[in-house]
Amino acid sequence: MSYPMTSSTDPLRIGILGAARIARSFVEAVRPSAKVMVSAVASRDSERAAAFARELHIGRVHASYEELLADPDIDAVYVPLPNNLHAAWSIRAADAGKHVLCEKPLAASAAQAQAMFTAAEKNGVYLVEAYPYRAQPQTLMVRELIAAGAIGRIQLIQASFGFPMADAANIRMDPGLAGGALMDAGSYPVSFVRTVAGAAPLRVSAVSRWGATGVDLTTMATLEYPDGVVAQISCSFTTARHRHAFIAGDAGSIHTTYFNDTGADFPPLVDLRRGTGWDAAREVIKTEALAGFLAEAESFHDLVRFGWGGWTGATPAESIDIARTLDAIAASSRGGAAVDVADARGN
Ligand SMILES: NC(=O)c1ccc[n+]([C@@H]2O[C@H](COP(=O)([O-])OP(=O)(O)OC[C@H]3O[C@@H](n4cnc5c(N)ncnc54)[C@H](OP(=O)(O)O)[C@@H]3O)[C@@H](O)[C@H]2O)c1
């Protein structure tokens, strides 16, 4: 795979496709950065784009996504569209020569995810999936501890993310937009487990509870790995807000929150126990609190300017594994039986 290595010291100029709710948080979080700047926004509705740009002090407005992709003063695009549109617009962005930071889940299926990376490679641009928690110091610390053998050989992983979703008109409740708890919230624990397991599962078994619109409201899945490791993920639109993960090895354990944003309300947590008994030594490790979008966007800048070494997020191989795992979990919860990840076929 060959990519351009542009070592410019100018900020990376980012254009946004869609005046999405999450794009507001993105723009506000990255404003202090000297590495990236949001230069333009496009909307299906030019009035909405203009209002978004006025409110968030964005220099240029485009009346369509196509127009933004043709803007020569944009280096990269941020794609915060409904999940079913991630693949098509990321591929169009790559074909227009733009680097792509695409919201999670990267695609509606592993086949789409593969097509996106093929387009990026063909056009010599970087394309990555946005998981701000991956750029958080608490996540980097967890990864470092595991790599250093602090908890021995990993045996089991549990990760969950849930919150109440009461708005039936939200894109997350629409199966036609690839909504549902698994795709929205579940992509987080699936990606977390992929990060710490270091491999895709072989096989998954899942159970879902379904809502009136046809999307899953709660999903829980068991993931089995070739070396005997097991993981369990859960996600929900019907629970109190929570986000936590637990990793148990044969020599200790770690509890963490893998938050996107850490700060006073969401303190980073790396609660390490070295040892196997009730008396195992406990270390609560302090890590810096950060705005996740800022950390992620600066890492995206480093990726584009300096190559893969600068990127703390999911690699293309990890994103493909995450998409394959999501496909398999969905197939298992629909079919009521365990599914081999290699056999899962997304839409
Ligand atoms: N990383 C995170 O922390 C995080 C958090 C929340 C969401 N997300 C992800 O970000 C994406 C957007 O989520 P959101 O909550 O911000 O969604 P949202 O507010 O509903 O925004 C989606 C945007 O997509 C555009 N769009 C284009 N076609 C559309 C269609 N057929 N229906 C609806 N909207 C359409 C709209 O922009 P225009 O009309 O202006 O073109 C709309 O504003 C999702 O993939 C979600 O998983 C990530």
The ligand as an SDF file (V2000), in Angstrom:
LIG
                    3D

 48 52  0  0  0  0  0  0  0  0999 V2000
  -17.9740    9.1310   17.7060 N   0  0  0  0  0  0  0  0  0  0  0  0
  -19.0130    9.5010   18.4220 C   0  0  0  0  0  0  0  0  0  0  0  0
  -18.9030    9.8690   19.5800 O   0  0  0  0  0  0  0  0  0  0  0  0
  -20.3680    9.5120   17.8080 C   0  0  0  0  0  0  0  0  0  0  0  0
  -21.4130   10.0410   18.5160 C   0  0  0  0  0  0  0  0  0  0  0  0
  -22.6400   10.1490   17.9020 C   0  0  0  0  0  0  0  0  0  0  0  0
  -22.8000    9.6890   16.6120 C   0  0  0  0  0  0  0  0  0  0  0  0
  -21.7850    9.1150   15.9440 N   0  0  0  0  0  0  0  0  0  0  0  0
  -21.9710    8.6310   14.5630 C   0  0  0  0  0  0  0  0  0  0  0  0
  -22.1310    9.7780   13.7360 O   0  0  0  0  0  0  0  0  0  0  0  0
  -23.0910    9.5290   12.7220 C   0  0  0  0  0  0  0  0  0  0  0  0
  -24.1790   10.6110   12.7940 C   0  0  0  0  0  0  0  0  0  0  0  0
  -24.8300   10.5760   14.0340 O   0  0  0  0  0  0  0  0  0  0  0  0
  -25.6960   11.8360   14.5560 P   0  0  0  0  0  0  0  0  0  0  0  0
  -26.3460   11.4530   15.8030 O   0  0  0  0  0  0  0  0  0  0  0  0
  -24.8600   13.0560   14.5530 O   0  0  0  0  0  0  0  0  0  0  0  0
  -26.7970   11.9050   13.3860 O   0  0  0  0  0  0  0  0  0  0  0  0
  -27.7100   13.1170   12.8850 P   0  0  0  0  0  0  0  0  0  0  0  0
  -27.6770   14.2570   13.8240 O   0  0  0  0  0  0  0  0  0  0  0  0
  -29.0430   12.5140   12.5470 O   0  0  0  0  0  0  0  0  0  0  0  0
  -26.9470   13.5920   11.5780 O   0  0  0  0  0  0  0  0  0  0  0  0
  -26.8320   12.8350   10.4240 C   0  0  0  0  0  0  0  0  0  0  0  0
  -26.6810   13.8250    9.2730 C   0  0  0  0  0  0  0  0  0  0  0  0
  -26.6190   13.0770    8.0690 O   0  0  0  0  0  0  0  0  0  0  0  0
  -27.1910   13.8360    7.0050 C   0  0  0  0  0  0  0  0  0  0  0  0
  -28.0760   12.9400    6.2360 N   0  0  0  0  0  0  0  0  0  0  0  0
  -27.8930   12.6040    4.9440 C   0  0  0  0  0  0  0  0  0  0  0  0
  -28.8360   11.7520    4.5310 N   0  0  0  0  0  0  0  0  0  0  0  0
  -29.6590   11.5540    5.5760 C   0  0  0  0  0  0  0  0  0  0  0  0
  -30.8430   10.7840    5.7460 C   0  0  0  0  0  0  0  0  0  0  0  0
  -31.3530   10.0240    4.7630 N   0  0  0  0  0  0  0  0  0  0  0  0
  -31.4360   10.8070    6.9550 N   0  0  0  0  0  0  0  0  0  0  0  0
  -30.9090   11.5410    7.9660 C   0  0  0  0  0  0  0  0  0  0  0  0
  -29.7880   12.2940    7.8560 N   0  0  0  0  0  0  0  0  0  0  0  0
  -29.1750   12.3010    6.6640 C   0  0  0  0  0  0  0  0  0  0  0  0
  -27.9330   15.0070    7.6170 C   0  0  0  0  0  0  0  0  0  0  0  0
  -27.1840   16.1720    7.3020 O   0  0  0  0  0  0  0  0  0  0  0  0
  -27.6760   17.2560    6.2210 P   0  0  0  0  0  0  0  0  0  0  0  0
  -29.1710   17.1550    6.1430 O   0  0  0  0  0  0  0  0  0  0  0  0
  -27.1980   18.5270    6.8060 O   0  0  0  0  0  0  0  0  0  0  0  0
  -27.0260   16.9070    4.9360 O   0  0  0  0  0  0  0  0  0  0  0  0
  -27.8730   14.7630    9.1200 C   0  0  0  0  0  0  0  0  0  0  0  0
  -27.6640   15.9430    9.8540 O   0  0  0  0  0  0  0  0  0  0  0  0
  -23.5730    8.0970   12.9290 C   0  0  0  0  0  0  0  0  0  0  0  0
  -22.8460    7.2330   12.0940 O   0  0  0  0  0  0  0  0  0  0  0  0
  -23.2280    7.8040   14.3840 C   0  0  0  0  0  0  0  0  0  0  0  0
  -22.9460    6.4100   14.6050 O   0  0  0  0  0  0  0  0  0  0  0  0
  -20.5690    9.0380   16.5260 C   0  0  0  0  0  0  0  0  0  0  0  0
  1  2  1  0
  2  3  2  0
  2  4  1  0
  4  5  1  0
  4 48  2  0
  5  6  2  0
  6  7  1  0
  7  8  2  0
  8  9  1  0
  8 48  1  0
  9 10  1  0
  9 46  1  0
 10 11  1  0
 11 12  1  0
 11 44  1  0
 12 13  1  0
 13 14  1  0
 14 15  2  0
 14 16  1  0
 14 17  1  0
 17 18  1  0
 18 19  2  0
 18 20  1  0
 18 21  1  0
 21 22  1  0
 22 23  1  0
 23 24  1  0
 23 42  1  0
 24 25  1  0
 25 26  1  0
 25 36  1  0
 26 27  1  0
 26 35  1  0
 27 28  2  0
 28 29  1  0
 29 30  1  0
 29 35  2  0
 30 31  1  0
 30 32  2  0
 32 33  1  0
 33 34  2  0
 34 35  1  0
 36 37  1  0
 36 42  1  0
 37 38  1  0
 38 39  2  0
 38 40  1  0
 38 41  1  0
 42 43  1  0
 44 45  1  0
 44 46  1  0
 46 47  1  0
M  CHG  2   8   1  16  -1
M  END
$$$$
